[in-house]
Amino acid sequence: MTLIPLDAELPALRQRLMRQARMALADAAQAEDLVQDTLIAVLEQHGERRGDSTLATWATSILRHKVADWYRSPARTRQVALAATDDSDPLAHDIDALYDETGHYREQIPVWQQPDGQTERKQLKATLDGCLSCLPTQTRRVFMMREWLGFDTDEICQRLSISADNCRTILHRARMSLRECMQHRWPDDRRATGVAAR
C-alpha cells in the first residue's frame, strides 16, 4: 500500500478540522488559531504516531483536546451574550407530537438511527454535519461542548454563563432539531425502510 505524503494530506485535513472547530466555537479567528495549533502538533508529532487510527481521526482528537483546553483555560473570560433569537429553534414544531403516551416514537425508528455498514456511517456523518451547521450558533456550541467535548452540564453553564435550565432546554432543542433535520435530509429510499419502534 502506498502512503500519501503528509504534506499532501494537510489541505484536506485542515478543511475537515476547520469544520469541526467552527461547530464548537463561535469565533472564527479562534477556530483558525486552534486548527493551526493542531496542524503544528500533527507535524511535530507525526513521527511518534503509533498509527492505531487514521490521520484524520488522530488530528481530530488533538483538536478536540485543544478546544476543550481553550474553554477550560482560567485566563479566558467568557462574555456570552445570548440574543433571544439565537436560542430559537429553526425547526420549531410540537415536540410532544413525536411521542405516544408511553414516551415511544409514534413513527418507525428511522434507518439513519441504525447505520449498518461503512457507507451508511459515512452518509450519517455527512448528513449530521449538514444538520449541525443549520443550528443557531449558541445551540450548536452547547451541543458540541456536551456531545463532542464531553463537558458536563455544570461545566457548560460555567463556561458560557448560562443557567442549568437554559442549558438543558438548549440541548433538548438541539437534539430535536437534529432529529427533524436528519429525517428530512436522509434519502427517501432509505428513510422508508425504518424498523418499527418498540
Steps between C-alpha positions, in 0.01 A plus 500: 500500500638842402483763772407854405764750617384699802534839327263381226233414760520829692263715286212252526579437866500873576162539332355213704641637826365848425149359458525332840650804671238739359223279637649519849611865501313815407818698431638418154843644583525287813396192302772579245761538775411167659504323164844648428621382843361156420674484163829604662456221756424254219819598318713491815362170632443315173818295538391383845148405390421132558260474206212344697259738328480698178676833473166682499377320813829564680505870401135545598581357843782753540266780395231383744752522787614844389142632482420351843817654648408836349156491662648388832783754509467712818663795324211520256195706576176415330260774411223306337206718413199290416270674263142387535494393137821297530336228707191478286450164337513539120293184465246583768217251521291323759763273657245306702327392180803282413435267796209292626375503861768242599785715368573291190523633145162507328667422166753237397860537618684657205777304328743788561482417872623147427782521240615151394808534286783739427306673222206567730730631773669738255162616376384545860804715583460717190130549567561576868770756414256673265228502766739630767590793276131599491472537878519848652854584612439476874297181467772338289771612745317353801429174313863464388632572849275226640521236227838562335709637786325299770442792739239445768209742539657687793817566306311618192297737718814636663689548172210663315337684792162335454264338750462123532137523388602702195774248419259207522248683283764582239621138493144372467427740215827408330423128516145544377608732218774258398255210500256695283776611264643149472158363409456762229851473355535121502437359149135399448575142395685435828263701721209279403667178616505583871447238768186522708544658842463277802 
